[in-house]
Every structure is written in C-alpha cells, then in structure tokens.
Amino acid sequence: MSSSELQEQIRISRPTAPTDLRLRVRALAADERQPRLAALTRLRPRRLALVAAPAFAVLAVAAAGAIGLARSGSTPSDTSAAGGAATRLQYPDTATTGSAEDAGPLNAATPSAKSTQSGAPAPTPGRLQRYQASLRLRVESADDLSDATQRALRLTQQLGGFVVSLRTNVPEEGTSGADLVVRVPRAQVQQAIVGFSGLGTILSQQIDVEDLQQQVDGMSDRIAVLTAEIARIQRQLKNPNLPFETRARLSAILAADRRELRELRTTKAQTVREGELATVSLGLTTEERSQAAPPPSRIDRGLDRAGDVLAWEISAALLLLVAVGPLVILAVLLWFGARLFRRRADERLLERA
C-alpha cells in the first residue's frame, strides 16, 4: 500500500484519541495556563499600583514645590487707584515721625519740611473740588496730646479756617485721644496737612478728592434756562387779553419754575462752598504703635504657592479621571472580554482534538 493510499485511509477512518488521553491533555493545558493567568490578574496590577501611586504623588509634590519656589521671589507691586472724577490716596502706617516740641512754630506762610513726606496732592486750580483729608497721629503723653490739639487749632485759625467739631478724651489711666474736624480754604489745605503731620507720629493718612465743577456747570446751565423761561412767562402774563385758562396754566408753571430756581441756587451755593473749603479730620492718640507683622520669607511664600499648585494638580487629575475614566473602564472590559473569548476558543479546540 502506497503512502497516498495510507493517508486517504486515515482521513476516511478519522481515528479519535482515547478519553483518558484527552483528559490528560486538557489537565496539562489548564495547569500551564493557571499560573500565567494568576500572575496577570494578581501580581502585575498590584505591583503596578504599588509603584505608580507613590511615584505619581512624589512627582506631583516635587513639581508643586519647584513651581512655588520659582515664583516665590516675585512680590505684588503696589498700585494706586484713580478713576473718573474721584481720587483716593491712602498711606497707612507711614514712617514719618515728629513731635509737638521738634515741629517748631506752625505758621501758614512757612511750610514744614515734611511736605514731601505727607504726599498730599495739590488741588486743581480753577476747578471746584471736594477735598477731604484724614490723618491719625500718635503722641507720647496726655500733655503732648493737649499741646498738639491747641497747636492744631491755632494753625486752623492762621489758615483762615474754622473748627467743625472737637472731641477729647483724657482719662486718668489708659489711652488718651482727641478728634478734630476743621474746614480750611482749599488753597491752604496742603499747608494744613503738612502742619498737622508735624504734631506726632503718623499712623495713617487718607485723602479723597472729588471734582464738583461739572455739577456746578450743570446747575448754572439749568439756572440760565429757568431764568429765561420765567422772564418769558412774565411777559406773557402782562397781556390783558390773555384767556383765563392760559393765565392759570402759565401762573402754575411760573410758580414751579421759581421754586426750582430757588432750590438750584441754594444747592449751587452749597456746592460752591463745599468746593472752596477743604475738610481735614485729625485724630490724636497716645496708644502705642503696634508692631507690623514681618513679611513672609521666600520659603513661606514658596510653601503657600506650592500648596496652590498642588491643589491645582489634584483638581486637574480629578477632571482627567472624570473625562478618561469611562474610556479606561471600557478598555478593561474589552480586555477581559478578549481573554474570555480566547479561553473559550482554546476549550473548544481541545474538545475537537
């Protein structure tokens, strides 16, 4: 019998393996696949998590610290606000010092040497402005407080101003204080601020300037319109042939215009008076100057900014997890499905064998 005939005979007969041989082959395949599956499902993910999680945390903290230290050298710059018709200047905890003894005699014609330190802006010539200044000074004792108050009153009188209010508090024990509000001509307000600044140690200083010229100009225009309208109505009312209804209506309009004109003139006079005189508030106290907190060091600033960067990294990681999480879960499900499909294919192949 030739080899070709032998092969054809084997294909026709289709011999099958004994049952015990097939069970042994299946057991050997299962024993060989079990350690490999266990390693893939138990050892590798666990080791990967144990290594990747601490490494990611260390990398995030290191990056946050590096960014924080790199940015800790920059400090926010001081800015001054100025907008529209109003301007506000504030100088808290100014280092300018003086006393009632070393300030010398206060004279309206002799500005103090502290004019460059007070930083008071000059009023704008030719425009009405509401100029308000507030100063808070510290003096050594109750006697210095009384002397500084008297000198402030004399300076106000020398500058052509007047006192709006004065309140003093000098207890037997504890902190003494005095609050003084004065009005001085706007052209002399800088001299008043400089003179008051020499009465003690400046604790704070604030200046508010508001333009009033536009308001006054608007009222002047309205007064001119009302004046012309009143004159026109008065001429019409002199007509003896004017109907009664028309006369009554014009009389009512005339009365309303005259009332509005009186109110406008009063308001304008008050506004002009407000713009011609500046208000200066002076506070005197014997309390000790509080020590300002030292500025944070570069390390402290670096730690603060590192915390901010770390919080940003955590937020970014959470956002990434929310965005990529469903895709990761889908990939894991597909991977387990592919493994299950291959396992079933191997079992079917063994069964056919």
VEXDREN-2710 file (C-alpha; in Angstrom, 1 decimal):
% VEXDREN-2710
k/r/px/py/pz
1/MET/0.0/0.0/0.0
2/SER/1.4/3.3/-1.0
3/SER/1.7/6.4/1.3
4/SER/-1.0/8.2/-0.5
5/GLU/-3.4/5.4/-0.1
6/LEU/-2.5/5.2/3.6
7/GLN/-3.2/8.9/4.1
8/GLU/-6.5/8.5/2.4
9/GLN/-7.5/5.6/4.6
10/ILE/-6.6/7.6/7.7
11/ARG/-8.8/10.5/6.6
12/ILE/-11.7/8.2/5.9
13/SER/-11.5/6.3/9.2
14/ARG/-11.0/9.6/11.3
15/PRO/-9.4/8.0/14.4
16/THR/-10.2/9.6/17.7
17/ALA/-7.9/9.9/20.8
18/PRO/-8.8/7.9/23.8
19/THR/-10.8/9.6/26.6
20/ASP/-8.1/9.4/29.2
21/LEU/-5.6/11.0/26.8
22/ARG/-7.9/13.9/26.1
23/LEU/-8.5/14.5/29.8
24/ARG/-4.8/14.4/30.5
25/VAL/-4.1/16.9/27.7
26/ARG/-6.8/19.2/29.0
27/ALA/-5.5/19.0/32.5
28/LEU/-1.9/19.8/31.3
29/ALA/-3.2/22.9/29.4
30/ALA/-5.2/24.1/32.4
31/ASP/-2.2/23.6/34.7
32/GLU/0.0/25.6/32.3
33/ARG/-2.5/28.4/31.9
34/GLN/-3.4/28.9/35.6
35/PRO/-0.1/30.3/36.9
36/ARG/0.1/32.7/33.9
37/LEU/-3.4/34.0/34.4
38/ALA/-2.8/34.3/38.2
39/ALA/0.3/36.4/37.5
40/LEU/-1.5/38.6/35.1
41/THR/-4.6/39.2/37.3
42/ARG/-2.9/39.4/40.7
43/LEU/0.8/40.2/40.7
44/ARG/1.2/42.7/37.8
45/PRO/-1.7/45.1/38.6
46/ARG/-0.8/45.1/42.3
47/ARG/2.8/45.8/41.7
48/LEU/2.0/48.4/39.2
49/ALA/-0.3/50.2/41.7
50/LEU/2.2/50.0/44.5
51/VAL/4.9/51.6/42.3
52/ALA/2.9/54.0/40.2
53/ALA/0.8/55.6/43.0
54/PRO/3.8/56.7/45.2
55/ALA/5.8/57.8/42.2
56/PHE/3.0/59.9/40.9
57/ALA/2.5/61.5/44.4
58/VAL/6.2/62.3/44.7
59/LEU/6.3/63.7/41.2
60/ALA/3.3/66.0/41.9
61/VAL/4.7/67.3/45.2
62/ALA/8.1/67.9/43.7
63/ALA/6.6/69.8/40.8
64/ALA/4.5/71.9/43.1
65/GLY/7.5/72.7/45.3
66/ALA/9.6/73.7/42.4
67/ILE/7.0/75.9/40.9
68/GLY/6.3/77.5/44.3
69/LEU/9.9/78.3/45.0
70/ALA/10.4/79.6/41.4
71/ARG/7.5/82.0/41.8
72/SER/8.2/83.0/45.5
73/GLY/10.7/85.6/44.5
74/SER/8.1/87.9/42.9
75/THR/6.2/90.2/45.2
76/PRO/3.0/92.0/44.3
77/SER/3.6/95.6/43.3
78/ASP/1.9/98.5/45.0
79/THR/-0.8/100.1/42.9
80/SER/-2.7/103.3/43.4
81/ALA/-6.3/103.6/42.3
82/ALA/-7.6/106.7/40.4
83/GLY/-10.8/106.7/38.5
84/GLY/-13.1/109.2/36.9
85/ALA/-13.6/112.4/38.8
86/ALA/-12.7/111.0/42.2
87/THR/-9.2/110.2/43.5
88/ARG/-8.3/108.5/46.8
89/LEU/-4.8/108.3/48.3
90/GLN/-4.1/106.3/51.4
91/TYR/-0.9/106.0/53.4
92/PRO/-1.3/103.6/56.3
93/ASP/1.4/103.1/58.9
94/THR/3.6/105.9/57.4
95/ALA/7.0/106.1/58.9
96/THR/7.1/109.9/59.2
97/THR/7.7/110.9/62.8
98/GLY/7.6/114.2/64.6
99/SER/6.5/115.7/67.9
100/ALA/4.9/118.8/69.2
101/GLU/8.3/120.0/70.5
102/ASP/10.5/119.4/67.5
103/ALA/8.0/120.6/64.9
104/GLY/8.8/124.2/65.5
105/PRO/6.2/127.0/65.4
106/LEU/3.4/126.4/62.9
107/ASN/3.0/129.3/60.5
108/ALA/0.8/129.5/57.5
109/ALA/3.5/131.2/55.5
110/THR/6.3/128.7/56.4
111/PRO/5.5/125.2/55.3
112/SER/7.1/122.4/57.3
113/ALA/9.9/120.2/55.9
114/LYS/7.6/117.3/55.9
115/SER/5.7/118.5/52.8
116/THR/7.4/115.8/50.6
117/GLN/6.7/113.1/53.1
118/SER/3.0/113.7/53.6
119/GLY/2.3/113.1/49.9
120/ALA/-0.8/115.3/49.8
121/PRO/-1.9/116.1/46.2
122/ALA/-2.4/119.8/45.4
123/PRO/-5.9/121.0/44.4
124/THR/-6.5/121.7/40.8
125/PRO/-6.6/125.5/40.2
126/GLY/-9.7/126.8/38.5
127/ARG/-11.9/123.8/39.3
128/LEU/-14.2/123.2/42.3
129/GLN/-13.2/120.0/44.2
130/ARG/-14.4/118.3/47.3
131/TYR/-11.1/117.8/49.1
132/GLN/-11.2/115.7/52.2
133/ALA/-8.1/114.6/54.2
134/SER/-7.9/112.3/57.3
135/LEU/-4.8/111.9/59.5
136/ARG/-4.2/109.8/62.6
137/LEU/-1.2/110.7/64.7
138/ARG/0.4/109.3/67.9
139/VAL/1.8/111.5/70.6
140/GLU/3.8/110.5/73.6
141/SER/1.6/111.6/76.6
142/ALA/-1.6/113.4/77.6
143/ASP/0.3/116.6/77.9
144/ASP/1.6/116.3/74.3
145/LEU/-2.0/115.5/73.3
146/SER/-3.3/118.7/74.8
147/ASP/-0.4/120.8/73.3
148/ALA/-0.9/119.2/69.8
149/THR/-4.6/120.0/69.9
150/GLN/-4.0/123.6/70.8
151/ARG/-1.4/124.0/68.0
152/ALA/-3.8/122.4/65.5
153/LEU/-6.5/125.0/66.5
154/ARG/-4.1/127.9/66.1
155/LEU/-2.9/126.6/62.7
156/THR/-6.5/126.3/61.5
157/GLN/-7.2/129.9/62.5
158/GLN/-4.0/131.1/60.9
159/LEU/-5.0/129.5/57.6
160/GLY/-8.4/131.2/57.6
161/GLY/-10.4/128.1/58.6
162/PHE/-12.7/127.1/61.3
163/VAL/-13.5/124.2/63.6
164/VAL/-16.4/122.0/62.8
165/SER/-16.1/119.6/65.8
166/LEU/-13.7/118.8/68.6
167/ARG/-13.8/115.9/70.9
168/THR/-11.2/115.0/73.5
169/ASN/-10.9/112.1/75.9
170/VAL/-8.2/112.2/78.6
171/PRO/-8.9/109.5/81.3
172/GLU/-6.8/109.2/84.5
173/GLU/-5.4/105.9/83.2
174/GLY/-5.3/104.4/79.8
175/THR/-5.1/105.8/76.3
176/SER/-6.0/109.4/75.7
177/GLY/-7.3/110.7/72.4
178/ALA/-8.7/113.7/70.5
179/ASP/-10.7/114.0/67.3
180/LEU/-10.7/117.3/65.4
181/VAL/-12.6/118.2/62.2
182/VAL/-11.7/121.6/60.6
183/ARG/-12.5/123.4/57.4
184/VAL/-9.8/125.4/55.7
185/PRO/-9.6/127.2/52.3
186/ARG/-8.8/124.6/49.6
187/ALA/-5.7/126.6/48.5
188/GLN/-4.3/126.2/52.0
189/VAL/-5.1/122.5/52.6
190/GLN/-1.6/121.3/51.8
191/GLN/-0.1/123.6/54.4
192/ALA/-2.7/122.3/56.9
193/ILE/-1.8/118.7/56.2
194/VAL/1.9/119.4/56.5
195/GLY/1.4/121.3/59.7
196/PHE/-0.8/118.6/61.3
197/SER/1.7/115.9/60.2
198/GLY/4.4/117.5/62.4
199/LEU/2.3/117.1/65.6
200/GLY/3.2/113.5/66.1
201/THR/4.0/110.1/64.5
202/ILE/1.8/109.5/61.5
203/LEU/-0.2/106.2/61.9
204/SER/-2.4/106.6/58.8
205/GLN/-3.3/109.2/56.2
206/GLN/-6.0/109.2/53.6
207/ILE/-7.0/111.9/51.1
208/ASP/-10.2/111.9/48.9
209/VAL/-10.6/114.4/46.0
210/GLU/-13.8/114.6/44.1
211/ASP/-14.4/117.0/41.2
212/LEU/-17.5/119.3/41.6
213/GLN/-17.0/121.6/38.6
214/GLN/-19.3/119.5/36.3
215/GLN/-22.1/119.6/38.8
216/VAL/-21.8/123.3/39.2
217/ASP/-21.7/123.9/35.5
218/GLY/-24.8/121.8/35.0
219/MET/-26.7/123.7/37.7
220/SER/-25.6/127.0/36.1
221/ASP/-27.0/126.0/32.7
222/ARG/-30.3/125.0/34.3
223/ILE/-30.5/128.3/36.2
224/ALA/-30.0/130.2/33.0
225/VAL/-32.8/128.2/31.3
226/LEU/-35.2/128.8/34.2
227/THR/-34.4/132.5/34.3
228/ALA/-35.1/132.9/30.6
229/GLU/-38.4/130.9/30.9
230/ILE/-39.5/132.9/33.9
231/ALA/-38.9/136.2/32.0
232/ARG/-40.8/134.9/29.0
233/ILE/-43.8/133.8/31.2
234/GLN/-43.9/137.1/33.0
235/ARG/-44.1/139.0/29.6
236/GLN/-47.0/136.8/28.5
237/LEU/-48.8/137.4/31.8
238/LYS/-48.7/141.1/31.2
239/ASN/-51.1/140.7/28.3
240/PRO/-54.5/141.9/29.4
241/ASN/-56.3/139.8/26.7
242/LEU/-54.8/136.5/27.9
243/PRO/-57.5/133.8/28.4
244/PHE/-58.2/132.8/31.9
245/GLU/-57.2/129.1/31.3
246/THR/-53.9/130.1/29.7
247/ARG/-53.2/132.6/32.5
248/ALA/-53.8/130.0/35.2
249/ARG/-51.6/127.4/33.4
250/LEU/-48.8/129.9/32.9
251/SER/-49.1/131.0/36.6
252/ALA/-48.7/127.4/37.8
253/ILE/-45.6/127.0/35.5
254/LEU/-44.2/130.2/36.8
255/ALA/-44.6/129.2/40.4
256/ALA/-42.9/125.8/39.8
257/ASP/-40.0/127.4/37.9
258/ARG/-39.4/130.0/40.7
259/ARG/-39.4/127.2/43.3
260/GLU/-37.0/125.1/41.2
261/LEU/-34.8/128.2/40.7
262/ARG/-34.6/128.9/44.4
263/GLU/-33.6/125.3/45.2
264/LEU/-31.0/125.2/42.4
265/ARG/-29.4/128.5/43.6
266/THR/-29.3/127.2/47.2
267/THR/-27.8/123.9/46.1
268/LYS/-25.3/125.6/43.8
269/ALA/-24.2/127.9/46.7
270/GLN/-23.7/125.0/49.0
271/THR/-21.7/123.0/46.3
272/VAL/-19.5/126.0/45.6
273/ARG/-18.9/126.5/49.3
274/GLU/-18.1/122.8/49.6
275/GLY/-15.5/123.1/46.8
276/GLU/-13.9/126.3/48.2
277/LEU/-13.3/124.8/51.6
278/ALA/-11.4/121.5/52.3
279/THR/-12.3/119.2/55.2
280/VAL/-9.4/117.9/57.4
281/SER/-10.0/115.3/60.1
282/LEU/-7.3/114.9/62.7
283/GLY/-7.1/112.1/65.2
284/LEU/-4.6/112.2/68.0
285/THR/-3.9/109.2/70.4
286/THR/-1.4/108.2/73.0
287/GLU/-1.7/104.4/72.2
288/GLU/1.5/102.5/71.4
289/ARG/2.2/101.8/67.8
290/SER/1.5/98.2/67.0
291/GLN/4.4/96.3/65.5
292/ALA/3.7/95.3/62.0
293/ALA/4.0/91.6/61.2
294/PRO/7.2/90.7/59.4
295/PRO/6.8/89.9/55.7
296/PRO/6.7/86.3/54.9
297/SER/10.0/84.7/53.9
298/ARG/10.7/83.2/50.5
299/ILE/10.3/79.7/51.9
300/ASP/6.9/80.6/53.4
301/ARG/5.8/82.1/50.1
302/GLY/7.1/79.1/48.3
303/LEU/5.1/76.7/50.6
304/ASP/1.9/78.8/50.1
305/ARG/2.3/78.7/46.3
306/ALA/3.3/75.1/46.3
307/GLY/0.0/74.3/48.1
308/ASP/-1.9/76.2/45.5
309/VAL/-0.1/74.4/42.7
310/LEU/-0.7/71.0/44.4
311/ALA/-4.4/71.8/44.7
312/TRP/-4.5/72.7/41.0
313/GLU/-2.8/69.4/40.2
314/ILE/-5.3/67.5/42.2
315/SER/-8.2/69.3/40.5
316/ALA/-6.7/68.6/37.1
317/ALA/-6.2/64.9/38.0
318/LEU/-9.9/64.7/39.1
319/LEU/-11.0/66.3/35.9
320/LEU/-8.8/64.0/33.8
321/LEU/-10.2/61.0/35.8
322/VAL/-13.8/62.1/35.1
323/ALA/-13.0/62.6/31.4
324/VAL/-10.9/59.5/30.8
325/GLY/-12.4/57.2/33.4
326/PRO/-15.2/55.8/31.2
327/LEU/-12.7/55.1/28.4
328/VAL/-10.4/53.2/30.8
329/ILE/-13.4/51.1/32.1
330/LEU/-14.4/50.3/28.6
331/ALA/-10.8/49.3/27.7
332/VAL/-10.7/47.0/30.8
333/LEU/-14.0/45.4/29.9
334/LEU/-12.8/44.8/26.3
335/TRP/-9.6/43.2/27.6
336/PHE/-11.4/40.8/29.9
337/GLY/-13.9/40.0/27.1
338/ALA/-11.0/39.2/24.7
339/ARG/-9.4/36.9/27.3
340/LEU/-12.7/35.1/27.9
341/PHE/-13.1/34.7/24.2
342/ARG/-9.6/33.2/23.8
343/ARG/-10.2/30.9/26.7
344/ARG/-13.4/29.6/25.2
345/ALA/-11.7/29.1/21.9
346/ASP/-9.0/27.0/23.5
347/GLU/-11.5/24.9/25.2
348/ARG/-13.4/24.3/22.0
349/LEU/-10.2/23.4/20.3
350/LEU/-9.3/20.9/23.0
351/GLU/-12.8/19.4/22.7
352/ARG/-12.4/18.9/19.0
353/ALA/-9.0/17.4/19.5
END
